[in-house]
């Protein structure tokens, strides 16, 4: 789940662009995790099982998540996640953006959601070059179904195809780590919209 081979192949085939800001790259390097938190054995739901954030950090992450959507209404909106029960998600705001490419179509425009019921980890979609940077810094891993078609029998009759860039980002434990995660969310939106994000 933490191998970067699939991203290295995509980078070698020309998908070299990073959408991380310089500040986010600096934070990613400064906050490199020496040890990844344990993640439960189930693909669904994929959850961290240790190193949870305190209530103040959770509230701060929530405020930054909603502020990001409010500051970019021409690009994104908040709606109930189609991939995660009990979660609001950031979605692309228009049909034109949703149909921008294969990745955005596969996710029906869903970009990022926070797992609010317990751990406050996140799922989001990052560019291949950014997935590699995040994994190398110990901040994320692939979803068990990333890059494969999920059988309808497992998803209540729905066909879901998650791109290989659909990744789990570990829960931030401090406000500084929330700033890092906010930078990752912005990179996700830049990648999926092709636009600058506030």
Secondary structure, DSSP 8 states (H G I E B T S, - for coil): ----HHHHHHHHTT-------HHHHHHHHHT--SS---B-S-SSS--B-S----HHHHHHHHHHHHHHHHTTTTTEEEEE-SSSTT-EEEEESSHHHHTSSHHHHHTTTEEEEE-TTTT--EEEE--HHHHHHHHHTTSEEE-TTBTSEE-GGGGTT--EEB-TTEEEE----SHHHHHHHHHHHHHHHHHHHSS---
